[in-house]
Amino acid sequence: MEAAGSELRGRITEAAVRCFRTKGYDEVSVNDICREADIARSTFYRAFSSKKDVIRYLFEHRADFCI
């Protein structure tokens, strides 16, 4: 199950990066990220508690992440 959770986080963070780079952090909603990742909101919330949690994860785990 841990691998599946890691895969889900990866899918969500990749979608979030695309959204943040296109629209900027403040203009992106959880719905935008879900749409880009092609997942339901409930799926998003299984991996992250909020959009802020996603950005925190990116800064902690993705050295290449830069808005």
C-alpha positions as CSV (number, residue, x, y, z in Angstrom):
1,M,0.0,0.0,0.0
2,E,2.9,2.4,0.7
3,A,4.0,2.2,-3.0
4,A,0.5,3.0,-4.1
5,G,0.4,6.0,-1.7
6,S,3.8,7.2,-3.1
7,E,2.5,6.8,-6.6
8,L,-0.6,8.8,-5.8
9,R,1.5,11.6,-4.2
10,G,3.7,11.6,-7.3
11,R,0.7,12.0,-9.6
12,I,-0.8,14.8,-7.5
13,T,2.5,16.7,-7.1
14,E,3.2,16.5,-10.8
15,A,-0.2,17.9,-11.5
16,A,0.2,20.6,-8.9
17,V,3.6,21.7,-10.3
18,R,2.0,22.0,-13.8
19,C,-0.9,24.1,-12.3
20,F,1.4,26.3,-10.1
21,R,3.7,27.0,-13.0
22,T,0.8,27.9,-15.3
23,K,-1.4,29.9,-12.9
24,G,0.7,30.6,-9.8
25,Y,0.1,29.2,-6.3
26,D,-2.6,31.7,-5.2
27,E,-4.7,31.1,-8.3
28,V,-4.7,27.3,-8.1
29,S,-7.4,25.4,-6.2
30,V,-7.5,21.8,-5.0
31,N,-10.1,21.3,-7.8
32,D,-7.6,22.5,-10.4
33,I,-5.0,20.0,-9.1
34,C,-7.6,17.2,-9.1
35,R,-8.7,18.0,-12.6
36,E,-5.1,18.1,-13.8
37,A,-4.3,14.8,-12.1
38,D,-7.7,13.3,-13.2
39,I,-8.6,12.3,-9.7
40,A,-11.5,12.9,-7.3
41,R,-11.2,15.4,-4.4
42,S,-11.6,12.5,-2.0
43,T,-8.5,10.9,-3.6
44,F,-6.5,14.1,-3.2
45,Y,-7.4,14.2,0.5
46,R,-6.2,10.6,1.0
47,A,-2.7,11.9,0.1
48,F,-2.6,15.5,1.3
49,S,-4.6,17.5,3.8
50,S,-4.5,20.8,1.7
51,K,-2.9,22.7,-1.1
52,K,-0.5,24.1,1.5
53,D,0.5,20.5,2.4
54,V,1.3,19.9,-1.3
55,I,3.6,22.9,-1.6
56,R,5.3,21.9,1.7
57,Y,5.9,18.4,0.3
58,L,7.3,19.8,-2.9
59,F,9.8,22.1,-1.0
60,E,10.8,19.2,1.3
61,H,11.1,16.4,-1.4
62,R,11.6,18.0,-4.7
63,A,14.9,19.9,-4.9
64,D,14.1,20.8,-8.5
65,F,10.9,22.5,-7.6
66,C,10.8,26.2,-8.2
67,I,7.8,28.4,-9.0
